[in-house]
């Protein structure tokens, strides 16, 4: 299974200064629990914001010579990352950032989407090209948590959506040499 996971504020923000615009430990715990044991597809900026990166993480970057943590591999395109991640035999999660979501959504069968029902200031916005309104919501749970920066209660709507006909990841052209 190829899935995406992300949290978005009511005004479309997903990031601020290389991290999340909010501090909701339960929402972050949901993310960590959901992706545990999976192969991850990560954009470079998101990767650089992470303290802990599990093995079988594939970093999409055009930056030559990027020094990676053990178990991580740099790839040039989202398609290469998805191919390498699926080759691990694990579930695959696309975890962001914005440009990676924009490129990867056609290949995702599922989207674990958390709507944080409050506006937050941010510098990274969820891409507008993902037609989530065409995805089938298969589950939805609402919880209220304390957002620790503002001290306010915030509703988090945890949704799982299904894209019925995701695009297949194209197989790279690997011609065999004649024997």
N, C-alpha and C positions, 0 to 999 in steps of 0.2 A: 504494500500500500504506500502510495505517495500522498502525503498530506502537508498542509501548511498550518501554522499556528501563530496567532498574534493577538495582541490586545490593542484596542483603539478607543480613544476618548470620544465623547459625543461630538466634538468639533474636528474629528479626524486625525488628531495627533497620535504619533506612535513613539516619538523620541524627543529628547532634549539633552543637548550637550553630551551626546554619546551614550545616553542611558535612557531610562524611562522617565516620563514627565511626572509620574506619581510614585508613591511608596505605599504599596498595598501588599504586605507579605503573603497573604493568602492567595492572591492572584499569581504572584511569582511562584509560589509553591505548587499551584495547579499546573503551571507551565513546566516546571522541573519534573513533576510526577508524570505528566503526559509524555514527555520526550525521553524519559529514562530508558536506556537500553537501545535507543533508535540510532540510525545513522542520520547525521544532520547536514543540511545544506545551508551555508551561512555566507552572507555578504561580508566583504572585508571589514567595513566599518563596524558592523555588528560583532564580528569576531574580535576586533580590537577592544571592544567594550567589555568583553567577558573575562572574568577572573579564572573561571574553570571551564575548560572545553574538553568534552569527552572524546575518546578515540572514535574513529570512523566519522570524523567531521571533515567536510569538504568545503573549502573556502573558495568562493568565486572572486577572482581578482585578476586585474591586468598589471598589478604591481610586481615587477621582476625582483627576485631576491627577497621576498617577504619571508621573514623568519617565523616558523610555525612551531606551535607546541607539539610534543610527541603525540603521534596518532592522527595528526591532521595532515591534509594534503591540499595543495593549491591546484585549482583548475581554472581554465580560462572562460568557460561558459556555463550557464545553468544546465544545459543539456549534458555536458560532460560530468558535472557534479551529480546530476540525477542518475546517470548511467553508473557511475562509480559507487554511489550510495546504494542503489538497488542491487548491485553485484555483491554487497556484503551479506545479503539474505535477510537483513533486518528491515523493520518498518523504516520509512524515510520521512523526515520532517524538514520542511523549509521553514526557517525561523526568522528570516528577515535579513536586511532591512527593506525599505520601500522599493528600491529598484529590483531587488531579488523577488519580492512578491509579485511585482508587475510582470517579470519575465517568466516566473514559474507557475502561475496560477492555471494556465491551460492544461498542465500535466497532473494537477492535483485532483485526486478522487474525493478527498475530504478536506474541510477547513474547520479547524478548532478556533473559533472566533470569539473573543471576549469583548463585549461592548461595555466600556466603563461610562456609566451614564452621568458624566460630569465633563465640562469643558476644562481643558488644561492648556497652558502655554507650552509650545513646543517648537522645534525647528525641523522636524521630520514628520511628514504627513503620509497617511495610508494612501496608496495609489488609487486614483479614481477610475482606472480602466478595468477593474475587476468587477464583473457583473454578479455580485453576491445575490441580487434579487432573483436571479435565475437558478440559484442553488436551492436544493430542498433541505429545509431545516429538519434534522432527525432527532435532535434533543435540545432542550433549553432549560437552564436552571438559573434562577436569580438569587443572589446572595448580597447582603449588605455588610460592608466592612469599613473599618476605620482607615482613612487615608492619612498617613502619619505626618506628612508635610503640612497639610492644612488643618488637621485635627477634625475634619468633617467626615460624616458617614457617607459612603458612596455605594451605589448599587452597581454590582458587576453581573452582567448577563452573559453566562457561559453558554455558547451555542455550538453545536456541531452541525455542519452542513455537508451535503453530498452533491457532487457534480456528477451527473449521470453518465456523461460520455467524455471523460477527459482524453486529451490528446496523448498518444503513445510517444514515449521518448524515442527520438530517432536514433537508430544504431549507427555508430560511426563507421565510415567506409574503411574497412580493414581488408585490403586485398591480400590474398595468399600468394606467396611467391611460388612459381612453378617448381616442382620437384625434379 
